[in-house]
Amino acid sequence: MDSLVAETPSAFNFSMSENQQMVAQMVKDFAEKNIRPNVMQWDEEQYFPINLFKKLGELGLMGVLVPEEFGGSGFGYHEYVTVIVEIAKVCGSIGLSVAAHNSLCTGHILAFANTEQKHRWLPKLATAEWIGAWGLTEANTGSDALGMNTTAVLDGDHYIINGSKNWITHGKSSNLAVVMVRTGEKGDSKGISAIVIEKGTPGFTHGKKENKLGMRASETTELIFDNCRVPKENLLGIEGEGFKQAMKVLDGGRISIAALSLGIAKGAFEAAVKYAKERHQFGQPIANFQGISFKLADMATEIEAAELLIAQAADLKNRHLPVTKQSAMAKYFASEVAVKVANEAVQIFGGYGYTKDFPVEKFYRDAKLCTIGEGTSEIQKIVIARDVLK
């Protein structure tokens, strides 16, 4: 009976905790002052605002889940989701970068590093003294991670790493990257290991910066390794555990992208509601017309459904229970909702929604990444179906 109780999801508290309310207000105030005035300029110029992330680090928002002993805020996943949502309501690009730093790079070290490694790297990451990157994807091995070509060969006290990674958030500006490398046979899930590589290591460089549809202020580049010598003490866990580690990290990462999606959807929805009340046609606000009000009703309903799925996944994650299916469901549903809501927001704005004078076109461009990054919607369906059919 005890084991059944342990595996049963807790009853939901549908009100925000005091911590969440405090965090939400802090992030809202910060975003209005430091992000909103610059959103379009950063987007147009594809400018990655490193100094902004230093400020976020001072507020503890770059180490939300990191215990205080390692310089972090020591919060749980509900507070973390709140942070990402509130930032993404203003700018998806900044939300994406905060999420990648917190859940992928920092999250991997937090989950799988030994105590010495945690003391070495987490305080710098949690305060944003260092920006973090995480490398799994390669040009020819997107969803097929087991086919990766980047290799690490042990040579005395060092690994010699050769290969490249692409679609890496903060690939140029990061001070440290957690990189999955092949230490065994291609296709073998026990042939992959995770190694931390610091900026400045000989043979470690970045490649081209991607010119993207959306999320343009979030830097995305290649990582390149040319006979890169990395001390073997930078290995996370034991050799051959990298793939298993990466899959667990992605469970948390999918909650991040779900939260990012939710924030984008809420931002687009709030803009659409405001516009529908202000825009007059035929002598009345367009919100009075059923064609518009029904769109808003659908948008509101799907946003709240996404929020509940995310809350469930965050609750399971906080209690260290299996979360693979729930995080995949939350990511899949929320990302598709973000695309639909942003699309409808543009429609409600009409011709103005197609211009850069109004915010919804950016939500529209940013939203699409959420259905692709950290596992496409199709991959999420595979993950969910596998759990349902086992």
C-alpha positions in Angstrom: 0.0 0.0 0.0 2.8 2.4 0.9 4.4 2.0 -2.6 1.0 2.8 -4.2 0.8 6.0 -2.2 4.3 7.0 -3.1 3.5 6.7 -6.8 0.2 8.4 -6.7 0.3 12.1 -7.9 -0.5 14.5 -5.0 -3.6 16.5 -5.0 -3.1 19.7 -6.9 -3.1 23.1 -5.2 -4.5 25.4 -7.9 -3.3 28.6 -6.2 0.2 29.9 -6.6 2.4 29.5 -3.5 3.8 32.5 -1.7 7.2 31.7 -3.3 5.7 31.6 -6.8 3.9 34.8 -6.3 7.1 36.5 -5.1 9.1 35.1 -7.9 6.4 36.0 -10.5 6.3 39.6 -9.4 10.1 39.9 -9.3 10.4 38.5 -12.8 7.6 40.7 -14.2 9.2 43.8 -12.8 12.6 42.9 -14.1 11.2 42.0 -17.6 9.3 45.2 -17.9 12.3 47.3 -17.1 15.1 45.4 -18.7 13.7 43.2 -21.5 10.6 44.7 -23.0 12.2 48.0 -24.2 14.8 46.0 -26.1 12.9 43.1 -27.5 12.6 44.1 -31.1 16.1 45.6 -31.4 17.7 42.4 -30.0 15.5 40.3 -32.4 16.4 42.4 -35.5 20.1 42.4 -34.7 20.2 38.8 -33.3 21.9 40.3 -30.3 22.7 38.0 -27.4 22.6 40.3 -24.3 25.1 38.7 -22.0 24.9 41.6 -19.5 21.2 40.9 -19.1 22.0 37.3 -18.0 24.5 38.6 -15.5 21.7 40.7 -14.0 19.4 37.7 -14.0 22.2 35.8 -12.2 22.4 38.5 -9.5 18.6 37.8 -8.8 19.2 34.1 -8.6 17.4 33.3 -11.8 20.2 31.5 -13.5 20.5 29.0 -10.7 16.8 28.5 -9.8 17.1 24.8 -9.0 20.6 24.9 -7.6 20.9 24.5 -3.8 22.0 27.5 -1.8 25.2 25.7 -0.8 26.3 25.9 -4.4 25.3 29.6 -4.9 21.7 29.0 -6.2 18.2 29.9 -5.2 17.3 26.4 -4.0 13.8 26.5 -5.4 11.7 23.7 -6.9 10.2 23.2 -10.3 7.0 25.2 -9.7 9.1 28.3 -9.1 11.3 27.5 -12.0 8.3 27.1 -14.3 7.0 30.5 -13.1 10.4 32.1 -14.0 10.4 30.8 -17.5 6.7 31.6 -18.1 7.0 35.2 -16.9 10.1 35.9 -19.0 8.7 34.2 -22.1 5.5 36.3 -21.9 7.8 39.2 -22.8 10.5 37.6 -24.9 10.7 34.0 -26.0 14.4 34.3 -26.8 15.4 35.3 -23.3 13.1 32.6 -21.9 14.8 30.0 -24.1 18.3 31.0 -23.0 17.4 31.1 -19.3 15.8 27.6 -19.7 18.8 26.1 -21.6 21.2 27.4 -19.0 19.2 26.3 -16.0 17.8 22.9 -17.1 20.3 21.5 -19.5 23.9 22.6 -18.7 23.4 23.5 -15.0 20.8 20.8 -14.5 23.1 18.0 -15.9 25.9 19.0 -13.6 23.6 19.3 -10.6 22.1 15.8 -11.3 25.2 13.8 -12.2 28.4 15.6 -11.1 30.4 14.5 -8.0 30.7 16.9 -5.0 34.1 18.3 -6.1 32.7 19.0 -9.6 29.6 20.7 -8.2 31.7 23.0 -6.1 33.9 23.7 -9.0 31.3 24.6 -11.6 27.8 25.3 -10.0 28.6 28.5 -8.2 29.8 30.1 -11.4 26.8 28.9 -13.4 24.2 29.7 -10.7 25.3 33.3 -10.5 25.8 33.7 -14.3 29.5 34.4 -13.8 29.7 31.7 -16.4 27.1 31.0 -19.1 26.5 27.3 -19.8 25.8 25.3 -23.0 24.8 21.7 -23.6 25.7 19.6 -26.6 23.8 16.5 -27.8 22.6 17.2 -31.3 24.8 16.8 -34.4 24.2 17.7 -38.1 23.3 14.2 -39.1 22.0 12.9 -35.8 19.2 15.0 -34.6 16.6 12.7 -33.0 19.0 9.8 -33.7 21.4 10.6 -30.8 22.9 7.1 -30.7 24.3 7.7 -34.2 26.6 10.6 -33.0 30.0 10.9 -34.6 31.8 13.1 -32.0 34.3 10.8 -30.3 36.4 10.9 -27.1 39.4 8.6 -26.8 41.2 8.2 -23.5 44.9 9.1 -23.7 46.5 8.8 -20.3 44.9 11.4 -18.1 43.0 13.1 -20.9 40.2 12.5 -23.4 41.0 13.5 -27.0 37.7 14.8 -28.5 37.0 15.2 -32.2 33.8 16.1 -34.0 31.1 18.8 -33.8 27.7 19.6 -32.4 25.1 21.9 -33.9 22.0 23.9 -32.8 23.8 24.6 -29.5 22.3 27.4 -27.4 25.1 29.8 -26.2 27.7 27.9 -28.4 29.8 31.0 -28.9 29.3 32.9 -25.6 29.3 30.1 -23.1 32.2 29.6 -20.7 31.5 25.9 -20.3 29.6 23.1 -22.1 28.4 19.7 -21.1 29.0 17.6 -24.2 27.8 14.1 -25.1 30.6 12.1 -26.8 30.9 8.6 -28.2 33.3 6.5 -26.0 32.1 3.2 -27.4 30.5 1.7 -30.5 28.1 3.8 -32.6 24.5 2.8 -31.9 25.3 1.5 -28.4 23.4 3.3 -25.7 26.2 2.5 -23.3 28.8 3.9 -25.7 28.1 7.5 -24.9 29.6 9.6 -22.1 29.1 13.2 -20.8 32.1 15.4 -20.4 32.4 19.0 -19.2 34.6 21.2 -21.5 35.6 24.7 -20.4 36.1 27.6 -22.8 39.7 28.2 -23.7 40.5 24.5 -23.9 42.8 24.0 -26.9 41.0 22.5 -29.8 37.5 23.7 -28.6 36.0 26.4 -30.8 32.6 27.5 -32.1 31.3 27.5 -35.7 28.8 29.6 -37.5 25.9 31.4 -35.8 22.5 30.3 -37.2 20.3 32.9 -38.8 16.9 31.8 -37.4 13.2 32.4 -38.1 12.5 33.2 -34.4 14.3 33.1 -31.0 16.8 35.4 -32.7 18.2 36.9 -29.5 19.0 33.4 -28.2 22.4 32.6 -29.6 22.6 29.3 -31.6 25.9 28.0 -33.0 28.0 24.9 -33.8 30.6 23.5 -31.3 33.8 22.2 -32.9 36.4 19.8 -31.4 39.7 19.3 -33.1 42.0 17.0 -31.0 40.6 18.8 -28.0 42.3 17.5 -24.8 40.1 17.4 -21.8 41.1 16.1 -18.3 39.4 12.8 -17.5 38.2 14.2 -14.2 35.8 16.3 -16.3 33.8 13.1 -17.0 30.3 13.3 -15.4 29.4 10.0 -13.7 31.1 7.0 -15.2 32.0 6.2 -18.8 29.1 4.9 -20.8 26.4 6.6 -18.8 26.0 9.7 -21.0 23.0 8.7 -23.0 21.0 7.6 -19.9 22.0 10.9 -18.2 21.0 12.9 -21.3 17.6 11.3 -21.4 16.9 12.2 -17.8 18.1 15.7 -18.3 15.7 16.0 -21.3 12.8 15.0 -19.0 13.4 18.2 -17.1 14.3 20.1 -20.2 10.9 19.3 -21.7 9.2 20.9 -18.7 11.3 23.9 -19.5 10.2 24.1 -23.1 6.6 23.5 -22.0 6.9 26.5 -19.7 8.5 28.5 -22.5 5.6 27.5 -24.7 3.1 28.5 -22.0 4.7 31.9 -21.6 4.7 32.6 -25.3 1.0 31.5 -25.5 0.1 33.7 -22.6 1.9 36.7 -24.0 0.2 36.3 -27.4 -3.2 35.8 -25.7 -2.9 38.8 -23.5 -2.0 41.0 -26.5 -4.9 39.6 -28.5 -7.4 40.2 -25.7 -6.2 43.8 -25.2 -6.4 44.5 -29.0 -9.8 42.9 -29.3 -11.2 45.3 -26.7 -9.6 48.3 -28.2 -10.1 47.7 -32.0 -13.4 49.0 -33.2 -15.2 47.9 -36.4 -18.9 48.5 -37.3 -19.2 50.8 -34.3 -18.1 48.3 -31.6 -15.1 46.5 -30.2 -14.2 43.4 -32.3 -14.3 41.4 -29.0 -18.1 41.7 -29.2 -18.2 39.6 -32.4 -18.7 35.9 -31.9 -16.0 35.0 -34.4 -13.4 36.8 -32.2 -14.8 35.9 -28.8 -14.9 32.2 -29.7 -11.2 32.3 -30.8 -10.3 33.9 -27.4 -12.4 31.2 -25.6 -10.5 28.4 -27.3 -7.2 30.1 -26.7 -7.9 30.5 -23.0 -9.1 27.0 -22.6 -6.0 25.4 -24.2 -3.7 27.6 -22.3 -5.2 26.5 -19.0 -5.1 22.8 -20.0 -1.4 23.2 -20.9 -0.8 24.9 -17.5 -2.3 21.9 -15.7 -0.1 19.4 -17.6 3.0 21.4 -16.8 2.0 21.7 -13.1 1.6 17.9 -13.0 5.0 17.3 -14.5 6.6 19.8 -12.2 5.0 18.2 -9.2 6.3 14.7 -10.1 9.8 16.2 -10.8 9.8 17.9 -7.4 8.9 14.6 -5.7 11.6 12.7 -7.7 9.0 10.4 -9.3 9.1 9.1 -12.9 8.2 12.0 -15.2 9.1 10.9 -18.7 5.5 10.5 -20.0 4.1 13.6 -18.2 7.0 15.9 -19.3 6.6 14.7 -22.9 2.8 15.3 -22.7 3.3 18.7 -21.3 6.0 19.7 -23.9 4.0 18.2 -26.8 0.7 19.8 -25.9 2.0 23.2 -24.7 4.2 23.7 -27.7 1.4 23.0 -30.1 -0.9 25.3 -28.1 1.7 28.1 -28.4 1.8 27.8 -32.1 -2.0 27.8 -32.4 -2.5 30.6 -30.0 0.1 32.8 -31.6 -1.4 32.0 -35.0 -4.9 33.1 -33.8 -3.4 36.2 -32.2 -2.0 37.3 -35.5 -5.4 36.6 -37.1 -7.2 38.7 -34.5 -4.8 41.6 -35.2 -5.5 41.2 -38.9 -3.1 43.2 -41.1 -1.5 44.8 -38.1 -0.6 41.4 -36.8 1.6 40.9 -39.8 3.7 43.9 -39.0 6.6 44.4 -36.6 4.8 47.3 -35.0 2.8 44.9 -32.9 4.1 42.1 -30.6 2.2 39.1 -32.0 4.3 38.5 -35.1 7.3 37.8 -32.9 5.3 35.4 -30.6 4.2 33.7 -33.9 7.9 33.3 -35.1 9.2 32.3 -31.6 6.5 29.7 -30.9 7.5 27.3 -33.7 10.8 26.4 -32.2 9.0 25.0 -29.2 7.6 22.2 -31.4 11.1 21.3 -32.6 13.7 21.9 -29.8 14.5 19.2 -27.2 12.6 16.6 -29.1 10.1 17.3 -31.9 6.3 16.9 -31.4 6.7 13.6 -33.3 9.4 12.4 -30.9 7.1 13.3 -27.9 4.4 11.2 -29.4 6.8 8.2 -29.6 7.8 8.7 -26.0 4.2 9.0 -24.9 3.0 6.0 -27.0 5.9 3.9 -25.7 4.8 4.5 -22.1 1.1 3.9 -22.9 1.8 0.6 -24.7 4.3 -0.9 -22.3 
